[in-house]
Amino acid sequence: MAPVAMRLAAQSLSDAQPVPFWLEDPGKPGALPALTGTEKCDLLVVGGGYSGLWTALLAKERDPARDVVLIEGREVGWAASGRNGGFCAASLTHGFGNGLARWPGELPKLEELGERNLDGIEEAVARYSLDCDFERTGEIDVATEPYQLDELHEMYEEIERLGLADGLELLDRDAVRAEVDSPTFLGGLWDRRGVAMLNPAKLAWGLKQACLDLGVRVYENTPGLDLVSVGAGMGVRTPYGRVLARRVALGTNVFPSLVKRVRAYTVPVYDYALMTEPLSAEQLASVGWKNRQGLGDSANQFHYFRITADHRILWGGYDAIYPFGGKVSAEMDHRPETYLKLAEHFFRCFPQLEGLRFSHAWGGAIDTCSRFSAFFGTAYQGKVAYAAGFTGLGVGATRFGGDVMLDLLAGERTERTELEMVRRKPLPFPPEPIAWAGIGITKWAMARADENGGRRNLWLKTMDRMGLGFDS
């Protein structure tokens, strides 16, 4: 980084508060009391992020008489669900390319199910009056290097060949810059309907209230400590009591699963983001962005960025940090060297915004699995179900995961449970120090590919053949 660019980037961060912008909302609801004593229920949901909230809500929609309890270790939405960029995607497979590589025969069905899932989220936002700034404005994948432009064209041709290109539009340099103006943009692929933008914390808080209104009993500051079989049901111990349930759905994602054999399938990856102060009318005019899409660049080490309801720009991604041993720790939530790098990249993308300052800077852990998209399963003779490994695309896909868990707990064969994606698991990560070394080599190789026209070296080609990967 050049000294002048570094100085300007540092100055832009001088007032940034080290807290997630979304969670600092004055409308944040207060925490509900912790569970004490013994609770009994038909279904216990462990985890108060999107995965658990959608599962509880869908359970009550399927059977309003079902007795549902949800426990959350801290406060609803405090972790990844309240810290993400607010991209709510239809894709269940972490994008078309990943889906095509892993489930080519199922991809049309997966795309259909993903679109129906996003429609279901939009309907829930309306039905329950979820005040979460939901805007189905789509997303543009932008090319900032010539090889990325070639890859976007190749991907579009493949999508078109499969008859899945409805709502997609290739944009040349002038067209993409007419949407959002950056001198770094060479072209893009606009998915007009497949992504909605929203306020992630408000979505979590709205889902919490919707669950309460339907009769779900929610306990916060109530971590599940262990899971045991109790007669025909299950028991989960908490700090001040326990829950006895006929069935249990685990939505703990990045945190260690109560089913210990599942833990090897995910690793925590720390992702970081910046939020600007609100743009002035002149600044807003200089970038355009009238259609308010989300954007992401097409590099291996990519940035994601979007504009908020009050005209701020969220800018995140690029660095994906894996802590040795896979431990989730609050110490990793902030990384000034990444904030500085992100700020410099921001002004390289939008030089017309020089002088704009960042109001917030934060990070958090994402649950990543080796195939980049969720996996599912059951334990304890079908009395427990789990979904995990959403790898940064959980805002939308967790609702689908909730449906899968409920299908599995009911022992039902559905179009979801018949999917190869649902029936098969990804490869687990190896133990330490092999995981640390392998992830480190993979990150280095991905950075090298970005610097060398996208050409993947022997290591990455081998990982591709094995179905292993690392992403955020």
Residue pairs with C-beta under 8 A, 6 or more apart in sequence:
1 9
1 340
1 341
1 344
5 344
5 347
5 348
6 340
6 344
8 344
8 347
8 354
9 340
9 343
9 344
9 346
9 347
10 340
10 343
11 357
12 343
12 346
12 347
12 356
12 357
12 358
13 274
13 339
13 340
13 343
13 357
13 358
13 361
14 357
15 357
15 358
15 359
16 274
16 339
16 357
16 358
16 359
16 360
16 361
17 24
17 359
17 360
17 361
18 334
18 360
18 361
18 362
19 360
19 362
20 82
20 83
20 201
20 360
20 362
20 364
21 275
21 312
21 314
21 359
21 360
21 362
22 82
22 83
22 86
22 199
22 200
22 201
22 202
23 77
23 78
23 82
23 83
23 201
24 360
25 201
25 202
27 202
27 205
28 201
28 205
29 205
29 208
29 209
31 75
31 220
31 221
32 218
32 219
32 220
33 219
33 220
33 221
34 219
34 220
34 221
34 222
34 238
34 239
34 240
35 71
35 219
35 222
35 238
35 240
35 241
35 243
36 240
36 241
37 240
37 241
38 241
38 242
38 243
38 244
39 69
39 217
39 219
39 241
39 242
39 243
39 244
40 67
40 243
40 244
40 245
41 67
41 68
41 69
41 217
41 243
41 244
41 245
41 246
42 66
42 67
42 68
42 245
42 246
42 247
43 56
43 59
43 66
43 67
43 68
43 69
43 245
43 246
43 247
43 248
43 249
43 409
44 68
44 69
44 70
44 71
44 234
44 236
44 243
44 245
44 247
44 248
44 249
45 52
45 55
45 56
45 59
45 68
45 69
45 70
45 71
45 248
45 249
45 251
46 52
46 70
46 71
46 224
46 236
46 248
46 249
46 250
46 251
46 252
46 258
47 70
47 71
47 72
47 73
47 250
47 251
47 252
47 253
47 255
48 70
48 71
48 72
48 73
48 75
48 76
48 77
48 204
48 208
48 218
48 220
49 76
49 77
49 79
49 80
49 81
49 204
49 251
49 253
49 394
49 398
50 81
50 203
50 204
50 207
50 251
50 394
50 395
50 398
50 399
51 251
51 252
51 253
51 387
51 390
51 394
51 398
51 401
51 402
52 70
52 72
52 249
52 251
53 70
53 76
53 81
53 204
53 207
53 208
53 211
53 251
54 207
54 398
54 399
54 401
54 402
55 249
55 251
55 401
55 402
55 405
55 406
56 68
56 70
56 211
56 216
57 124
57 207
57 210
57 211
57 214
57 216
57 402
58 399
58 402
58 403
58 406
59 66
59 68
59 249
59 406
60 66
60 68
60 211
60 214
60 215
60 216
61 214
62 406
64 214
64 215
68 211
68 215
68 216
68 217
69 216
69 217
69 218
69 219
69 243
69 245
70 211
70 216
70 217
70 218
70 219
71 218
71 219
71 222
71 223
71 224
71 236
71 238
71 243
72 218
72 219
72 220
72 221
72 222
73 221
73 222
73 223
73 224
73 255
74 220
74 221
74 223
75 220
75 221
76 204
76 205
76 208
76 218
76 220
77 200
77 201
77 203
77 204
77 205
77 208
79 254
79 255
79 364
79 365
80 253
80 254
80 364
80 365
80 366
80 367
80 394
81 200
81 201
81 203
81 204
81 394
81 395
82 200
82 201
82 204
83 200
83 273
83 362
83 363
83 364
84 200
84 364
84 392
84 394
84 395
85 200
85 273
85 294
85 304
85 305
85 306
85 314
85 316
86 133
86 197
86 198
86 199
86 200
86 294
86 306
86 314
86 395
87 139
87 195
87 197
87 294
87 304
87 306
87 393
87 395
88 118
88 121
88 134
88 195
88 196
88 197
88 198
88 203
88 395
88 396
89 114
89 118
89 139
89 194
89 195
89 393
89 395
89 396
89 397
90 111
90 114
90 115
90 117
90 118
90 193
90 194
90 195
90 396
91 99
91 111
91 114
91 194
91 393
91 396
91 397
92 99
92 110
92 113
92 114
92 117
92 373
92 374
92 397
92 400
92 421
93 99
93 102
93 103
93 107
93 110
93 114
93 372
93 373
93 421
94 372
94 373
94 391
94 392
94 393
94 471
96 107
96 111
96 155
96 158
96 159
96 164
97 155
98 371
98 372
98 373
99 107
99 110
99 111
99 373
100 107
100 158
101 464
102 371
102 373
102 421
102 467
103 110
103 419
103 420
103 421
105 420
106 419
106 420
106 421
107 162
107 164
108 162
108 163
108 164
109 415
109 419
110 419
110 421
111 164
113 400
113 415
113 416
114 194
114 396
114 397
114 400
115 193
115 194
117 396
117 397
117 399
117 400
117 403
118 136
118 194
118 196
118 396
120 399
121 196
121 396
121 399
122 134
122 136
122 196
124 130
124 210
125 132
125 134
125 206
128 206
128 207
128 209
128 210
128 213
129 206
130 202
130 203
130 206
130 207
130 210
131 202
131 206
132 198
132 199
132 200
132 202
132 203
132 206
133 197
133 198
133 199
133 202
133 308
133 309
134 196
134 197
134 198
134 203
135 196
135 197
135 198
135 292
136 193
136 195
136 196
137 195
137 196
137 197
137 291
137 292
137 293
137 294
138 167
138 190
138 191
138 192
138 193
138 194
138 195
138 291
138 293
138 294
139 190
139 191
139 194
139 195
139 293
139 294
139 295
139 296
140 171
140 176
140 179
140 180
140 188
140 189
140 190
140 191
140 293
140 294
140 295
140 296
141 152
141 188
141 189
141 191
141 295
141 296
141 297
141 298
142 176
142 182
142 185
142 186
142 187
142 188
142 295
142 296
142 297
142 298
143 149
143 151
143 152
143 185
143 186
143 187
143 188
143 297
143 298
144 184
144 185
144 186
144 297
144 298
144 299
145 186
145 298
145 299
145 450
145 453
145 454
146 186
146 453
147 453
147 454
148 186
148 297
148 298
148 299
148 454
149 186
149 187
151 298
151 454
152 170
152 187
152 188
152 189
152 298
153 170
155 189
156 165
156 168
156 170
156 189
159 165
159 168
167 191
167 192
167 193
167 194
168 189
168 190
168 191
168 192
169 189
169 190
169 192
170 187
170 188
170 189
170 190
171 179
171 187
171 188
171 189
171 190
172 187
173 185
173 186
173 187
175 187
175 188
176 185
176 186
176 187
176 188
176 190
177 185
177 288
178 288
179 188
179 190
179 288
179 289
179 290
179 291
179 293
180 287
180 288
180 289
180 293
180 295
181 286
181 287
181 288
181 352
182 287
182 349
182 350
183 351
184 348
184 349
188 295
190 293
195 293
195 294
196 396
197 292
197 293
197 294
197 306
198 395
199 308
199 309
200 395
203 395
208 218
211 218
212 218
219 238
222 238
222 239
222 240
223 238
223 239
224 236
224 237
224 238
224 252
224 258
225 236
225 237
225 238
225 239
226 236
226 237
226 258
227 234
227 235
227 236
227 248
227 258
227 259
227 380
227 384
228 234
228 235
228 237
229 235
229 380
229 383
230 244
232 246
233 244
233 245
233 246
233 247
233 383
234 244
234 245
234 246
234 247
234 248
234 380
234 383
234 384
235 242
235 243
235 244
235 245
236 242
236 243
236 245
236 248
236 258
246 383
247 383
247 384
247 385
247 409
248 383
248 384
248 385
249 384
249 385
249 386
249 402
249 405
249 406
249 409
250 257
250 258
250 259
250 384
250 385
250 386
250 387
250 388
251 386
251 387
251 398
251 401
251 402
251 405
252 258
252 388
253 266
253 367
253 388
253 389
253 390
253 394
254 266
254 268
254 328
254 365
254 366
254 367
255 328
256 263
257 263
257 386
257 388
258 384
259 379
259 384
259 386
261 379
262 377
262 379
262 386
262 388
264 428
264 429
264 431
265 369
265 370
265 375
265 388
265 389
265 425
265 426
265 428
265 429
266 367
266 368
266 369
266 388
266 389
266 429
267 322
267 326
267 367
267 368
267 369
267 429
267 435
267 439
268 322
268 323
268 326
268 327
268 328
268 365
268 366
268 367
268 368
269 320
269 321
269 322
269 365
269 366
269 368
269 470
269 471
269 472
270 320
270 321
270 322
270 323
270 332
270 333
270 335
270 363
270 364
270 365
270 366
271 316
271 317
271 319
271 320
271 363
271 364
271 365
271 366
271 392
271 472
272 316
272 317
272 319
272 321
272 335
272 338
272 339
272 342
272 361
272 362
272 363
273 314
273 315
273 316
273 317
273 342
273 361
273 362
273 363
274 314
274 315
274 316
274 339
274 342
274 343
274 346
274 358
274 360
274 361
275 308
275 312
275 313
275 314
275 315
275 358
275 359
275 360
275 361
276 312
276 313
276 314
276 315
276 353
276 356
276 357
276 358
276 359
277 312
277 356
277 357
277 358
277 359
278 310
278 311
278 312
279 287
279 311
279 312
279 313
279 353
279 356
283 352
283 353
283 356
284 311
286 352
286 353
287 350
287 352
287 353
289 307
292 306
292 307
293 306
294 304
294 305
294 306
295 304
295 305
295 306
296 302
296 303
296 304
296 305
296 317
297 303
299 450
300 446
300 447
300 449
300 450
301 317
301 318
301 319
301 320
301 446
301 447
301 450
302 317
302 318
303 315
303 316
303 317
303 318
303 342
303 345
303 349
304 316
304 317
305 313
305 314
305 315
305 316
305 349
306 313
306 314
307 313
307 314
308 314
312 359
313 346
313 350
315 342
315 345
315 346
316 342
317 342
317 472
318 338
318 341
318 342
318 345
319 335
319 338
319 341
319 342
320 443
320 470
320 471
320 472
321 332
321 335
321 338
322 435
322 436
322 439
322 440
322 443
322 470
323 329
323 332
324 432
324 433
324 436
325 432
325 436
326 429
326 432
326 435
328 365
332 363
332 365
333 362
333 363
333 364
334 361
334 362
334 363
335 363
338 363
339 358
339 361
343 358
346 353
347 353
347 354
366 390
366 391
366 392
366 472
367 388
367 389
367 390
367 391
368 389
368 391
368 392
368 470
368 471
368 472
369 375
369 388
369 389
369 391
369 426
370 426
370 427
370 428
370 429
370 467
370 468
370 469
370 470
371 389
371 426
371 427
371 467
371 469
372 391
372 469
372 471
373 389
373 390
373 391
373 393
373 397
373 421
374 387
374 388
374 389
374 390
374 391
374 394
374 397
374 398
374 400
374 401
375 387
375 388
375 389
375 424
375 425
375 426
376 385
376 386
376 387
376 401
376 404
376 405
376 408
376 422
377 385
377 386
377 408
377 425
378 384
378 385
378 386
378 408
378 409
379 385
379 386
382 408
382 409
382 411
383 409
385 404
385 405
385 406
385 408
385 409
386 405
387 398
387 401
387 402
387 404
387 405
389 426
390 397
390 398
390 401
391 471
391 472
392 471
392 472
394 401
400 416
403 416
404 416
404 417
404 422
407 414
407 416
407 417
408 417
416 422
417 423
426 467
427 466
427 467
427 468
429 435
430 438
439 470
441 459
442 459
442 460
442 463
442 469
442 470
443 470
445 456
445 457
445 459
445 460
446 460
446 470
448 457
449 455
449 456
449 457
449 460
456 464
463 469
